[in-house]
Structure formats: structure tokens, C-alpha cells
């Protein structure tokens, strides 16, 4: 099979949009955790109120419920501050790429995946990826280790639709699909 090449000049809006999608994808698990801690807070607080007595100074259900609420609050704060940091860094990187008029090149072939821009050239064998998923119209290639983040392909871009289908065909043969 021939090499599939996505070669395009840097598009700041598309870069920001894809980074927001990836950030949302990575935090999806944490959203579920936060909801679970909030639900456990409500359940434990309810149990604490139902089982309280006038002779008890502290009820373990209420204490555990407050602890769950604190953990949910910490996760929420972490999410807020990491989003701010991610946004700042994303905009700095985007401005740097605009300044140097960079181009991105993705090459997909049977043996590996290759990415290059004005700063780096990276080739990863398919075994370097743990899985792929499709999230909000993007094909996301997730590496085994987060040294390089992930690679996203916008399937909504009609000018690249045929290449995306060919890419998906190769990826399906090489990687496990994990639904989000």
C-alpha cells in the first residue's frame, strides 16, 4: 500500500480546536471520577443524617461524605488550573508556529507513522501506540507512553475525507479500537 500523506500549512484555529478536543478526551475519565465522588458524598451524607444519634459527636458517614466532597473539589480545582495552563501553552505554541510559517506532515504507512514539522521529525512504529479511538469527529492515536501526547486527524475535513478513510483502514488493522 502507498504512503498516505497529510501535508498542510499550519492552521491556528484547527490546532486550537484539536487541542481542545484532546484535552476534553483526556479529562473525560476525570469527569466521571468527580461525579462518582459527588454521588458518594450525597449517599454518605444521607446515611450519616439517617443514622445519627444525639450521643454521637461525629458520625463516620458524615466524615467520609465530607472527605468525598473535598476530593471532588480538588479534582475540580485541578481541572480548572490545568485547563488554564493548557490554554496558555497551546496559544504560545500556536503563535510560535504561525511566526515561523510552519507546515505539518503526517505520513501513514504499513510499518509506521511519521510526523514532522519545523522542529522535529518523529517516526513511531505501530507498536508504540496502545490504541486508537474516534472522539468528536477526530481519529485519536494514543501512544503507549505520553511522551508525545497523541495524534489527531479531523474526519470532518471533507477535503481530506478519502485520506482519512484510507488511514482508518490501516489503523484498524494495526491498533485496537477503544470506545470513549
N, C-alpha and C positions, 0 to 999 in steps of 0.2 A: 504494500500500500504506500502511496505517496505521502510525503510530509504535508501536514496541514499547517499553514502559516497564517497567523493573525498579526498583521503589521500595520500599525496606525500611529499617527501623531498623538501626543498626549492631549487628552480631553479632561480638563479640570473638573467639570461638572460630573462627568461619568466616573471619574476617580473618586470624588467625594461620595457620590451615590453608592458606588460599590463598596466603599469602606464603611458606610453606614449600614449597609445590608450585612456585611461580615460582622460588624460589631454587634448588631442585633442577633445574628445567628449564634455568636459565642456566648451572649448573655441570656439566651433563651432558657438554658438549663438553670441559671441562677434565678430567673423569674419564677420558675416552678418551685425552687427551694424556698424562696421568700414567701410564696403563697402557702406552702406547707407549714412554715413556721408561724404564719399568721393564723392559720386554721388551728394549729396545735395550741396557740395562745388562747383562742376563743374557747376551745374544748376544755383546756386545763383550768382556765378562769371559771368557766361554768361549773366544772366539777368541784373546784375549790369553794365556790359560793354555795353549792348544794350540800357539801359535806362539812361545812364549818360548824364549829360549836362555840359557845360562849367561853369555854375554859381554855381554848387553844389560843396561843399568842401568834403562832404562824402556821399556816396551812401549806403543806408541801406542794399541793396542786397549784396554789396561787403563786408560790415562789417559782415553780417550773414554768408556769404560764408567763410570768414576767421575764424570765430568762429567755423564753422563745421570742417574746416581743423584742427584747434587746438584740438578739441575733438577727431578727428580720430587719430591725433598724440599722444595724451595722452593715448588712448586705446592701440595703438601700443607699446608705451613705457611700459605700464603696462604689456602687454602680454610678452614682451621681458624679463623684470625683474622677473616676476612671473615664467616664464619658467626656468630661471637660478636658482632661489631659489628652485623650484620644483625638478629640476635635482639634485641639491646638496643634498637636503634632501632625495630624492629617493635613491641615491647612498650610503648615510650614513646608511639608514635603511637596504638596501640590504647587505652592509658589516657586519652590526651587526647580521643579520640573518645567514649569512654564517659563521661568527665567532662562533656562538653557535650551528651550525648544526641543525637549526630549521626544523620543519615539519609543514605543513598546513593541517588542516582538515576542510572540508566543509560538512555539513550534511543537506540534504534537506528532509523534511517530510511534511505530510499534514498540520500540525499545525504551523510549524515554520521553520526557517532557523537557522542553528548553525554554527559558525566559531570558530576555536581555533588555537592557535599557542603557542610558548613558553612563551609569555607574557600575553595572555588574552584568555578568553572564553566568547563568546558573543552569546546570543540566541535572535533572533528577531522574533516576530510573523509577519505574512504576512501583517498585518495592519500597520506595521512600515514602509512599503515600499510604495512609491507613484505610481511607475510604473516600467516596465522593457522595455528595448529596445535591439535591436541587431545592433551592430555597428562594422564594420571592422572585422567580424568573432567572436565577443565576445558577449555573453549574459551579459547585464549590469543590475544589480538590483539597483535601485535608491531609497534610503531611503527618508522618508518624510522630515527629517532634516539631515543636512550634518555632524552630529556628527561623523559619521563613514565612510565618503566618500561613496564609492559604492563597490559592489562586482562583479567581472568579472569572467566569465567562458569562456575559449577558446574553441570554437566549432570546430576549425581547428585541434585539437589534436585527431588524429584518434584512439589512444589507449583508449580514454575516450568518443568516439562517442556515444555509447549506453547510457551511463550515462547522457550525455548532452541531448539526446532526451527525456529520462525519466524526467530529470529536467525541460526541456522546457514544457513538458506536465503538470507538476504540476504548474509551474509558470503561464502558460496560464489560468489555472483555478482560480488562486489566484489574479493575478495582471492585470492591464490594460496595453496594449501594446501601446507605443507611438513611432511613426516612427521618425527617426532622419533625 
